[in-house]
Each structure stands twice: as structure tokens, then as C-alpha cells.
Amino acid sequence: MVLRAFLDGGREGLRALTAALRRGNSHRRRGAPSWPAEPELPERPTPTTFGVTIADVSVDGGFPAAGLEERVRAWAAATLAALAGEDARRPPGQA
């Protein structure tokens, strides 16, 4: 849910998701919270390799600001692709 929100809407997408979750979890709300729907993933083994890893995002361990959003987008796309059973081996910055 978080990765998809980021890929679809960037930081603003994450803010909107956070706001929706916060409203749904409010003590002022009556009844069960209404969370955004999670997509159903097919049954398959947990992926063990990913086209982009957190090491690719961190570059040198310092998470340099230049290009960070593009690297995070590439990581998020590769993670979702791996969970869906797709091969997402592409360099960071090409999400």
C-alpha cells in the first residue's frame, strides 16, 4: 500500500495515504476503520532477489539527496514487481 502510494503520487501520495489512515484510526470515528484496499497477491514463494535493493538507494551508505527520490522509486517498483513475480532488473532512476 505504501509503495504503491509513493509510486503513484510521490511524497504527496504518501501524505494523502497517511492522512486517510490517520482519519480511519481516529478515536472520533465510530465503527470499523475503512483502510484503503490492499491488492491481492498471488500465492507464490517469497522473492529472494530484487532488481534494486536498499544498497542501491543508499549509494555509498549516506543516502545522498541528489537522485534519492528516483532511487527510491526504482526500489519501490522493483519490490512490487518481485512480489508480483515479475523481473524488475533495471538500474536505479529508471522506475
C-alpha positions in Angstrom: 0.0 0.0 0.0 2.8 2.5 0.9 5.0 1.6 -2.0 2.1 1.9 -4.5 1.1 5.3 -2.9 4.6 6.5 -3.4 4.9 5.3 -7.0 1.5 6.7 -7.9 1.8 10.0 -6.2 5.3 10.6 -4.8 5.6 12.4 -1.5 2.1 13.9 -1.9 0.7 10.4 -2.4 2.3 9.3 0.9 0.8 12.3 2.6 -2.7 11.5 1.3 -2.4 7.9 2.4 -1.1 8.9 5.9 -4.0 11.4 6.2 -6.5 8.7 5.2 -5.1 6.2 7.6 -5.0 8.7 10.4 -8.6 9.7 9.8 -9.6 6.0 9.8 -7.8 5.4 13.1 -9.3 8.4 14.8 -11.0 7.8 18.2 -13.7 10.2 17.0 -14.7 7.8 14.2 -17.4 5.3 15.0 -17.3 1.8 13.7 -14.5 -0.1 12.0 -11.9 1.9 10.2 -12.0 1.9 6.4 -8.5 1.3 5.2 -7.5 1.6 1.5 -7.8 -1.8 -0.2 -4.6 -3.9 -0.4 -4.2 -5.7 -3.7 -4.4 -9.5 -3.6 -1.0 -11.0 -4.4 -1.0 -14.5 -6.0 0.3 -17.3 -3.9 4.0 -17.9 -4.7 7.3 -18.3 -2.8 8.6 -15.1 -1.2 11.1 -13.4 -3.5 14.8 -13.7 -2.5 16.2 -11.4 -5.2 15.2 -7.9 -6.2 16.3 -5.8 -9.2 17.0 -2.8 -6.9 18.0 -3.1 -3.2 18.4 -0.6 -0.4 22.1 -0.7 -1.1 21.3 0.8 -4.5 19.2 3.5 -2.8 21.9 4.4 -0.2 24.6 4.6 -2.9 27.6 5.0 -0.5 25.7 4.5 2.8 25.0 8.2 3.0 21.7 8.3 1.1 22.8 11.3 -0.9 19.9 13.7 -1.6 20.8 14.1 -5.3 18.6 11.5 -7.1 17.2 10.0 -3.9 13.6 10.1 -5.0 14.4 8.4 -8.3 16.4 5.7 -6.5 13.5 5.1 -4.0 11.0 4.9 -6.9 13.2 2.3 -8.6 13.4 0.3 -5.4 9.7 0.6 -4.8 8.9 -0.6 -8.4 11.4 -3.5 -8.1 9.9 -4.6 -4.8 6.4 -4.6 -6.1 7.5 -6.4 -9.3 9.3 -9.0 -7.2 6.2 -9.5 -5.0 4.1 -9.9 -8.2 6.5 -12.5 -9.6 7.9 -10.2 -12.3 11.5 -9.5 -13.1 12.3 -5.8 -12.5 16.0 -5.7 -13.0 16.6 -2.1 -14.1 19.1 0.5 -12.9 18.1 2.9 -10.2 16.4 6.0 -11.6 14.5 4.1 -14.3 11.4 3.2 -12.3 
